[in-house]
């Protein structure tokens, strides 16, 4: 049976019909179209040869490549020297070298059990080593929380801090050359008064912008367990310090095994690149407004690296919720939402009210005595 796919006129990704909006919507460029618009715009692109260029569709799979004998040997060595620990509570899978004892899950803090070896296909191509140890990471965290007077005491307790873990997080890192071409009508509006009349002059210009931007190292984490926003918040990483993967870097640390492949993260990477492209295009125009705007986007020479990036990671159980904190293991940048201890906040407010009341009473006493 033949299947007909509707393609986004902007980026050529698959369109999905949204029954709530009754429109065809694109998950990548956030475009929304009626069926008539999709058909008309697609036909216009095909007919408008002078403004059209070859577009690369969002791939459904990564380009295949042939592994060398050396790569096969390295994958076998990786499989023989790594161990996989599985948390029976949340299902997280932890990768470590054969000498590292993984005694608890860095997500839920429950004990983990030895599962077996890791397949060589999970061997990264690069690793970015940790730049500082746990003691420095704890200093960063304490400095970050010291001015937050309402955080629960348990969050910064010695027992909790001991659970901070050095974790290599799996990342897919993409290099690409992108092209964005925009056509639009640019309008400039001038208004002035003369006598009792107000005049408005509108000038309309044909606008064409065509930009090529090369991206190196656009990251997206490959772990379902870790929030994407949390990982993006501790960027950037300096990939110039990345090393060819060697098991020695895992010694004393844990590593997460990717469970989101590069095809699944491509949409996030695509969106990050072209949001930047669109901002660059718009900022170059300088008109009062743009109308009849059309955008064509293309990705060329897409290249992938599977990398392990260093993160000091800690979770905290509080009021039936798991709070996650991440520290960039290279720069020390911290991200995470802090809980509020409502009891501490109420006591602090009561203290302020009590001090304020005492001050008012003392002032009233002296003022009353002076008047008498």
C-alpha positions as CSV (number, residue, x, y, z in Angstrom):
1,X,0.0,0.0,0.0
2,X,1.4,3.4,-1.0
3,X,1.7,6.0,1.8
4,X,1.5,9.7,1.0
5,X,3.6,12.0,3.2
6,X,3.0,15.7,3.5
7,X,6.2,17.7,3.7
8,X,6.8,21.0,5.4
9,X,7.2,23.8,2.8
10,X,9.9,25.4,5.0
11,X,12.2,22.5,6.0
12,X,10.9,19.4,4.2
13,X,10.3,17.5,7.5
14,X,7.1,15.4,7.8
15,X,4.0,17.4,8.7
16,X,1.6,16.0,11.3
17,X,-2.1,16.9,11.4
18,X,-3.1,18.5,14.7
19,X,-6.8,17.8,15.3
20,X,-7.1,20.6,17.9
21,X,-5.8,23.3,15.5
22,X,-7.1,21.6,12.3
23,X,-3.8,22.4,10.8
24,X,-0.7,20.6,9.5
25,X,2.1,21.3,11.9
26,X,5.9,20.8,11.7
27,X,7.7,19.7,14.9
28,X,11.1,21.1,13.7
29,X,10.5,24.6,12.4
30,X,7.1,25.1,14.2
31,X,5.3,26.0,11.0
32,X,1.5,25.6,10.8
33,X,-0.3,25.3,7.5
34,X,-3.7,24.5,6.0
35,X,-3.8,21.7,3.4
36,X,-4.3,24.4,0.7
37,X,-1.2,26.2,1.8
38,X,0.9,23.1,1.8
39,X,-0.2,22.2,-1.7
40,X,0.2,25.8,-3.0
41,X,3.5,26.5,-1.4
42,X,5.0,23.1,-2.5
43,X,3.9,23.8,-6.1
44,X,5.4,27.3,-5.9
45,X,8.7,25.9,-4.7
46,X,8.8,23.5,-7.6
47,X,8.0,26.1,-10.2
48,X,10.2,28.9,-8.8
49,X,13.5,27.3,-10.1
50,X,15.5,30.5,-9.9
51,X,14.8,30.8,-6.1
52,X,15.0,27.1,-5.4
53,X,18.0,25.2,-4.2
54,X,18.5,21.6,-3.2
55,X,17.2,20.8,0.3
56,X,18.3,17.9,2.5
57,X,15.3,16.3,4.2
58,X,15.3,15.4,7.8
59,X,16.9,11.9,7.7
60,X,15.2,8.9,9.1
61,X,18.5,7.3,9.8
62,X,22.1,8.3,10.1
63,X,24.5,7.8,7.1
64,X,26.1,4.3,7.1
65,X,29.8,3.9,7.3
66,X,32.2,1.1,7.1
67,X,34.2,0.3,10.2
68,X,37.9,-0.4,9.9
69,X,39.6,-3.4,11.4
70,X,41.1,-1.0,14.0
71,X,37.7,0.3,15.0
72,X,36.3,-3.3,15.3
73,X,39.3,-4.2,17.5
74,X,38.7,-1.1,19.7
75,X,35.0,-1.9,20.0
76,X,35.8,-5.5,21.1
77,X,38.3,-4.1,23.7
78,X,35.7,-1.7,25.0
79,X,33.2,-4.5,25.4
80,X,35.7,-6.7,27.3
81,X,36.7,-4.0,29.8
82,X,33.4,-2.3,30.7
83,X,30.6,-3.5,33.0
84,X,27.0,-2.6,33.0
85,X,25.1,-2.0,36.2
86,X,21.3,-1.8,36.2
87,X,19.1,-0.1,38.8
88,X,16.2,-2.4,39.7
89,X,14.1,0.6,40.8
90,X,14.2,3.1,37.9
91,X,15.8,0.9,35.2
92,X,18.8,3.2,34.7
93,X,21.9,1.5,33.2
94,X,25.3,2.6,34.4
95,X,28.5,2.0,32.5
96,X,31.9,1.8,34.3
97,X,35.2,0.2,33.9
98,X,35.7,-3.2,35.4
99,X,37.5,-1.7,38.5
100,X,34.9,0.8,39.5
101,X,32.4,-0.2,42.2
102,X,28.9,1.1,41.3
103,X,27.1,0.9,44.6
104,X,24.1,3.1,44.0
105,X,22.1,4.7,41.2
106,X,22.9,8.3,40.6
107,X,19.3,9.0,39.7
108,X,17.3,7.5,42.5
109,X,20.1,6.5,45.0
110,X,18.9,2.9,45.2
111,X,21.4,0.0,45.1
112,X,22.3,-1.3,41.7
113,X,23.2,-4.8,40.5
114,X,25.8,-6.0,38.1
115,X,24.2,-6.9,34.7
116,X,27.1,-7.7,32.4
117,X,29.3,-6.3,29.7
118,X,28.5,-3.4,27.4
119,X,28.3,-4.0,23.7
120,X,31.1,-2.4,21.6
121,X,28.5,-0.4,19.6
122,X,28.3,1.9,22.6
123,X,32.0,2.8,22.5
124,X,32.3,6.6,22.1
125,X,34.7,8.2,19.7
126,X,35.7,11.1,22.0
127,X,35.7,11.8,25.7
128,X,36.1,15.1,27.5
129,X,37.9,14.5,30.7
130,X,36.9,16.0,34.0
131,X,38.8,19.2,34.8
132,X,38.3,19.0,38.6
133,X,37.5,16.5,41.3
134,X,34.6,16.0,43.7
135,X,36.0,18.3,46.4
136,X,36.0,21.3,44.0
137,X,32.5,20.3,42.7
138,X,31.2,20.4,46.3
139,X,32.8,23.9,46.7
140,X,31.0,25.0,43.6
141,X,27.7,23.7,44.9
142,X,28.0,25.1,48.3
143,X,28.9,28.5,46.9
144,X,25.9,28.3,44.6
145,X,23.5,27.6,47.5
146,X,24.9,29.7,50.3
147,X,22.8,32.8,49.6
148,X,19.6,30.8,49.1
149,X,18.2,31.1,52.7
150,X,15.1,29.0,52.1
151,X,16.7,25.8,50.8
152,X,16.1,22.7,52.9
153,X,19.0,21.9,55.3
154,X,19.1,18.3,54.0
155,X,20.1,19.5,50.5
156,X,23.4,20.7,51.8
157,X,24.0,18.1,54.4
158,X,27.1,16.0,54.4
159,X,25.1,12.8,53.8
160,X,23.5,14.3,50.7
161,X,26.7,15.8,49.3
162,X,28.4,12.4,49.6
163,X,26.0,11.2,46.8
164,X,27.4,13.7,44.3
165,X,28.7,11.5,41.4
166,X,31.1,12.1,38.6
167,X,29.2,11.0,35.5
168,X,30.1,10.9,31.9
169,X,26.9,11.8,30.0
170,X,26.4,10.5,26.5
171,X,26.1,13.3,23.9
172,X,25.6,13.3,20.1
173,X,27.6,16.3,18.8
174,X,26.9,17.4,15.2
175,X,28.9,19.5,12.7
176,X,27.0,20.9,9.8
177,X,27.0,23.5,7.1
178,X,23.5,25.2,6.9
179,X,21.9,27.4,4.4
180,X,18.8,29.7,5.0
181,X,17.2,31.6,2.2
182,X,14.4,34.1,3.0
183,X,12.2,36.0,0.5
184,X,9.8,38.7,1.8
185,X,8.4,42.1,1.3
186,X,10.0,44.7,3.5
187,X,7.9,47.7,4.5
188,X,9.1,51.1,5.9
189,X,6.5,53.4,7.3
190,X,6.9,57.2,7.8
191,X,4.2,59.4,9.4
192,X,4.1,63.2,9.6
193,X,1.6,66.0,10.2
194,X,1.0,69.0,8.0
195,X,-1.7,71.4,9.1
196,X,-4.8,69.5,10.1
197,X,-3.7,66.4,8.2
198,X,-1.7,63.4,9.1
199,X,0.2,61.6,6.3
200,X,1.5,58.1,6.2
201,X,4.0,56.9,3.6
202,X,4.7,53.2,3.1
203,X,7.5,52.0,1.0
204,X,7.7,48.3,-0.1
205,X,10.9,46.5,-1.0
206,X,11.7,43.1,-2.3
207,X,13.9,41.4,0.3
208,X,16.1,38.4,-0.3
209,X,18.5,37.0,2.3
210,X,20.8,34.0,1.7
211,X,23.1,32.9,4.5
212,X,25.5,30.0,4.9
213,X,26.5,29.2,8.5
214,X,28.9,26.5,9.6
215,X,28.3,24.9,12.9
216,X,30.8,22.9,14.9
217,X,29.9,20.9,18.0
218,X,26.1,21.3,18.3
219,X,25.3,19.0,21.2
220,X,22.2,17.0,22.3
221,X,22.4,14.5,25.2
222,X,21.5,10.9,24.4
223,X,20.0,9.9,27.8
224,X,16.2,9.7,28.4
225,X,16.7,9.9,32.2
226,X,18.3,13.3,32.2
227,X,16.3,16.4,31.4
228,X,17.4,18.0,28.1
229,X,16.9,21.5,29.5
230,X,19.2,20.7,32.5
231,X,22.0,19.6,30.1
232,X,21.6,22.6,27.9
233,X,21.8,24.9,30.9
234,X,25.3,23.9,31.8
235,X,26.7,24.4,28.3
236,X,29.0,25.2,26.7
237,X,31.8,22.6,26.6
238,X,35.2,23.2,25.1
239,X,35.6,20.4,22.6
240,X,39.2,21.4,21.9
241,X,40.1,19.6,25.1
242,X,38.4,16.3,24.0
243,X,40.5,13.2,23.7
244,X,40.2,10.1,21.7
245,X,38.3,7.6,23.8
246,X,40.3,5.6,26.2
247,X,38.9,3.4,29.0
248,X,41.4,4.9,31.4
249,X,39.3,8.1,31.6
250,X,36.4,6.1,33.1
251,X,38.5,5.0,36.1
252,X,36.8,6.3,39.3
253,X,33.8,7.7,37.4
254,X,30.5,6.3,36.0
255,X,29.1,6.7,32.5
256,X,25.6,6.7,31.2
257,X,24.9,4.4,28.2
258,X,22.9,6.2,25.5
259,X,19.4,5.2,25.0
260,X,18.5,7.9,22.5
261,X,20.2,7.5,19.1
262,X,21.4,10.3,16.8
263,X,18.3,10.0,14.6
264,X,16.1,10.8,17.5
265,X,18.1,13.9,18.6
266,X,18.4,15.3,15.1
267,X,15.2,17.4,15.4
268,X,16.6,19.1,18.5
269,X,19.9,19.9,16.8
270,X,18.2,21.1,13.6
271,X,16.0,23.4,15.7
272,X,18.9,24.9,17.6
273,X,20.8,25.6,14.4
274,X,18.0,27.2,12.4
275,X,16.6,29.2,15.3
276,X,20.0,30.9,15.2
277,X,19.9,31.2,11.4
278,X,16.5,32.8,11.5
279,X,17.6,35.4,14.1
280,X,20.6,36.2,12.0
281,X,18.4,36.7,8.9
282,X,15.8,38.8,10.7
283,X,18.4,41.1,12.3
284,X,20.0,41.9,9.0
285,X,16.8,43.3,7.5
286,X,16.1,46.7,9.3
287,X,12.6,47.2,7.9
288,X,9.6,48.2,10.0
289,X,8.0,44.9,9.2
290,X,8.3,41.9,6.9
291,X,5.3,40.4,5.1
292,X,4.8,37.5,2.7
293,X,7.8,35.9,4.3
294,X,9.0,32.6,3.0
295,X,11.9,30.6,4.3
296,X,13.9,27.7,2.8
297,X,16.3,25.8,4.9
298,X,19.0,23.2,4.1
299,X,21.6,21.1,5.9
300,X,24.7,20.0,4.1
301,X,27.7,17.9,5.2
302,X,26.2,16.6,8.4
303,X,28.9,14.9,10.6
304,X,28.4,13.2,14.0
305,X,30.6,12.5,17.0
306,X,29.4,10.3,19.9
307,X,31.1,11.8,23.0
308,X,31.1,11.4,26.7
309,X,31.0,14.8,28.5
310,X,31.8,15.3,32.2
311,X,29.0,16.2,34.6
312,X,29.0,16.2,38.4
313,X,25.5,15.0,39.0
314,X,23.3,14.9,42.2
315,X,19.6,14.2,42.9
316,X,17.7,15.1,46.0
317,X,14.4,13.6,47.2
318,X,12.1,16.3,48.7
319,X,8.3,16.3,49.1
320,X,7.7,13.3,46.7
321,X,9.8,14.9,44.0
322,X,13.3,14.2,42.7
323,X,15.3,17.4,42.2
324,X,18.3,17.2,39.8
325,X,21.5,19.2,39.9
326,X,24.2,19.2,37.3
327,X,27.7,20.8,37.4
328,X,29.7,21.1,34.2
329,X,32.8,19.0,34.9
330,X,34.9,21.3,32.8
331,X,33.8,24.8,33.6
332,X,32.0,24.4,36.9
333,X,28.7,26.0,35.7
334,X,25.7,24.8,37.7
335,X,22.1,24.3,36.8
336,X,19.0,23.0,38.7
337,X,15.9,24.1,40.4
338,X,16.1,24.7,44.2
339,X,13.3,23.6,46.4
340,X,11.9,26.0,49.1
341,X,11.5,24.9,52.7
342,X,8.2,26.6,53.5
343,X,8.7,26.2,57.3
344,X,12.0,28.1,57.1
345,X,10.4,30.8,55.0
346,X,7.4,31.2,57.4
347,X,9.7,31.4,60.4
348,X,11.8,34.0,58.7
349,X,8.8,36.1,57.9
350,X,7.5,35.8,61.5
351,X,10.9,36.9,62.7
352,X,10.8,40.0,60.5
353,X,7.2,40.8,61.6
354,X,8.2,40.4,65.3
355,X,11.3,42.7,64.9
356,X,9.2,45.2,63.0
357,X,6.5,45.2,65.8
358,X,9.2,45.7,68.5
359,X,10.7,48.7,66.6
360,X,7.3,50.3,66.1
361,X,6.5,49.9,69.8
362,X,9.9,51.4,70.8
363,X,9.4,54.4,68.5
364,X,5.8,54.8,69.8
365,X,7.1,54.9,73.3
366,X,9.7,57.5,72.7
367,X,7.5,59.6,70.5
368,X,4.7,59.5,73.1
369,X,7.1,60.5,75.9
370,X,8.4,63.4,73.9
371,X,4.9,64.7,73.2
372,X,4.1,64.6,76.9
